């Protein structure tokens, strides 16, 4: 494996195509930046994917993401995403993130949980020996995973989205950031969004229609549920926090 630092920093400039009418990046854009930084760290370290003993290939799939946004970066602002593997437990790997501006101001923090899956069989596999010791145990956590999101008890808003080819990632299912988009886009607006916590349960592919249900605002938070329209299969649960 390549000798790369456990704490990786990836620079970005916020492009005009990544901002809204207020010229700031959305939570969805930040999710994309986190994923890109994680992928570059995994690639550089030789841990982007692994061959399986019986043939085939294993790659990473996100199962949980919690993102807290302090300030949305502006168009053309230069930011840096610092990321590091924060824990391993044999089947899962945790990766943390810290997004900073040019003056080192903390813009957002996040943590995420990942599995390796057999690409062909779509089943989790154990972490290989190459992952042993690949964790920055002396680095403070950016954020921790608390209680998982729960489904809304009642539905205040609902919207259906078709999974497009442009939604797919290299594994052939909808990119994890699209789940965040579907959860938030069911609402009339996203002003005041401060935190997103997503629990991924099943994949979505081209041809699926995704029903996004959102519960009412209670104590500053909303519960979200994503279902596959054809059979009601649970795709994800989410919790958003607002100011």
Residue pairs with C-beta under 8 A, 6 or more apart in sequence:
1 45
1 46
1 47
1 130
2 44
2 45
2 46
4 41
4 44
4 45
6 84
6 85
6 134
6 135
6 136
6 139
7 82
7 83
7 84
7 136
7 139
8 37
8 40
8 41
8 44
8 82
8 83
8 84
9 80
9 81
9 82
9 83
10 33
10 36
10 37
10 40
10 41
10 80
10 81
10 83
11 78
11 79
11 80
12 33
12 36
12 78
12 79
12 80
12 81
13 76
13 77
13 78
13 79
14 25
14 29
14 73
14 74
14 75
14 76
14 77
14 78
14 79
15 75
15 76
16 75
16 76
18 25
18 26
18 29
18 32
18 75
19 25
19 26
19 29
19 74
19 75
20 26
23 74
23 75
24 72
24 73
24 74
24 75
25 72
25 73
25 74
25 75
26 72
26 190
27 67
27 69
27 72
27 180
27 184
27 190
27 193
27 196
28 177
28 180
28 181
28 184
30 67
30 69
30 72
30 73
30 99
30 108
30 110
31 65
31 67
31 176
31 177
31 180
31 196
32 177
33 79
33 81
33 99
34 65
34 67
34 81
34 83
34 97
34 99
34 110
34 112
35 62
35 175
35 176
35 177
36 81
37 81
37 82
37 83
37 97
38 83
38 95
38 97
38 112
39 48
41 83
42 48
42 60
45 134
46 130
47 130
47 131
47 134
48 59
48 60
49 57
49 58
49 59
49 60
50 57
50 58
50 59
50 116
50 128
50 130
51 57
51 58
52 58
52 118
52 125
56 118
56 119
56 120
56 121
57 118
57 119
57 120
58 116
58 117
58 118
58 119
58 125
58 128
59 116
59 117
59 119
59 171
60 93
60 114
60 115
60 116
60 117
61 114
61 115
61 116
61 117
61 171
61 200
62 112
62 113
62 114
62 176
62 200
63 92
63 113
63 114
63 115
63 199
63 200
64 112
64 113
64 145
64 148
64 197
64 198
64 199
64 200
65 110
65 111
65 112
65 113
65 176
65 180
65 196
65 197
65 198
65 200
66 110
66 111
66 112
66 143
66 145
66 146
66 195
66 196
66 197
66 198
67 108
67 109
67 110
67 195
67 196
67 197
68 108
68 109
68 110
68 143
68 194
68 195
69 107
69 108
69 193
69 194
69 195
70 106
70 107
70 108
70 109
71 101
71 105
71 107
72 107
73 79
73 99
73 101
73 107
77 101
77 102
78 101
78 102
79 99
79 100
79 101
79 102
79 107
80 99
80 100
81 97
81 98
81 99
82 97
82 98
82 99
82 100
83 95
83 96
83 97
83 98
84 95
84 96
84 136
84 139
85 93
85 94
85 95
85 134
85 135
85 136
86 94
86 95
86 96
86 111
86 135
86 136
86 139
86 141
86 142
87 93
87 94
87 135
88 94
88 127
88 131
88 132
88 134
88 135
90 126
90 127
91 115
91 124
91 126
91 127
92 113
92 114
92 115
92 127
93 113
93 114
93 115
93 127
93 131
93 134
93 135
94 111
94 112
94 113
94 114
94 145
95 111
95 112
95 114
96 109
96 110
96 111
96 112
96 139
96 141
96 142
96 143
97 108
97 109
97 110
97 111
97 112
97 142
98 106
98 108
98 109
98 142
99 106
99 107
99 108
99 109
99 110
100 106
100 107
101 107
109 142
109 143
110 142
110 143
111 141
111 142
111 143
111 144
111 145
113 145
115 124
116 124
116 125
116 126
116 127
116 128
117 123
117 124
117 125
118 124
118 125
119 171
122 203
146 197
148 197
148 199
148 237
149 197
149 198
149 199
149 223
149 224
149 237
149 238
149 239
150 223
150 237
150 239
151 213
151 223
151 225
151 237
152 213
152 214
152 215
152 216
152 222
152 223
152 224
152 225
153 215
153 223
154 215
154 216
155 213
155 214
155 215
156 214
156 215
156 216
157 186
157 187
157 188
157 213
157 214
158 186
158 211
158 212
158 213
158 214
159 182
159 185
159 186
159 211
159 212
160 209
160 210
160 211
160 212
160 229
161 182
161 185
161 209
161 210
161 212
162 208
162 209
162 210
163 174
163 178
163 204
163 205
163 206
163 207
163 208
163 209
163 210
164 206
165 206
167 174
167 175
167 178
167 204
167 206
168 174
168 175
168 205
168 206
169 175
169 176
172 205
173 203
173 204
173 205
174 203
174 204
174 205
174 208
176 198
176 200
178 204
179 198
179 200
179 204
179 226
179 235
179 236
179 238
180 196
180 198
180 238
182 210
182 212
182 226
183 196
183 198
183 212
183 214
183 224
183 226
183 236
183 238
183 240
184 190
184 193
184 196
184 240
185 212
186 212
186 213
186 214
186 224
187 214
187 222
192 242
192 243
193 240
193 241
193 242
194 241
194 242
194 243
195 239
195 240
195 241
196 238
196 239
196 240
196 241
197 238
197 239
197 240
197 241
198 236
198 237
198 238
199 236
199 237
199 238
200 235
200 236
201 234
201 235
201 236
201 237
202 228
202 233
202 234
202 235
202 236
203 235
204 210
204 226
204 228
204 235
208 228
208 229
208 230
209 228
209 229
209 230
210 226
210 227
210 228
210 229
210 235
211 226
211 227
211 228
211 229
212 224
212 225
212 226
213 224
213 225
213 226
213 227
214 222
214 223
214 224
215 222
215 223
215 224
216 222
217 242
220 241
220 242
220 243
221 239
221 240
221 241
221 242
222 239
222 240
222 242
223 237
223 238
223 239
224 236
224 237
224 238
224 239
224 240
225 234
225 236
225 237
225 238
226 234
226 235
226 236
226 237
226 238
227 233
227 234
227 235
228 235
